[in-house]
Amino acid sequence: MNLKEIVAISGVSGLHKIIGRTKTGLILESLNETKKRFPTSIQDKVSVLEDISMYTEEGDMRLVEVFVKIHEHGGAPTSKDNAETQRKFLVDAIKLDSERVYDSDIKKLLIWYIALKDIVDFNILLAEDHAAEAEETAEETIKNASNKSDDLESNLDKPKKMAAKKTAAPKKTATKTVTPKPTKLSNKSTANTNTYRPKSV
């Protein structure tokens, strides 16, 4: 089981495992003793634990890393301990950004940790998470290198095409001889021409 399969629902206590999907939502099973199964609807606000992070002084920390650090630190308080004790523990364990995290969020985090610590190996989850990140980084690097190679080949082809255009023989322009047409006089113009004729004596 990993954090991709575990969700929290706003307004519903506890954590739930995804066991199926419907056209409008998910089919969940509660992680508590009841193992209650129920579907979600479009109106339910569902949060996948893998997508959740906590504010720390060093930036956002993914939930799986938070759980590992809490586990390594040991002696985690319960949800019944006072808010000051809970907050102090997380400040020490993960360098919690105390100004940006509410008491209610801290309490919820500790409830989730207690619910998962006996059924999930956080160290294995973290190792799998790092392996997945490394694989994604490698794929992205290969993709970027491939794109750069394509760009380089494209740029190398351009001069060749330009050179081909320059060395192409110029097209011959055909010269056309224009012969002037003979001017014809119309009958009208001839009729209107006055010819001098001397009168007979």
Secondary structure, DSSP 4 states (H G I P E B T S, - for coil): --TTSEEEETTEEEEEEEEEE-SSSEEEEESSTT--EEE--TTS-EEEGGG-EEEETTEEEEHHHHHHHHHHH-----TTS-HHHHHHHHHHHH-B-TTT--HHHHHHHHHHHHHHTTT--HHHHHHHHHHHHHHHHHHHHHHHHHHHHHHHHHHHHHHHHHHHHHHSPPPPPPP-PPPPPPPPPPHHHHHT-----PPP-
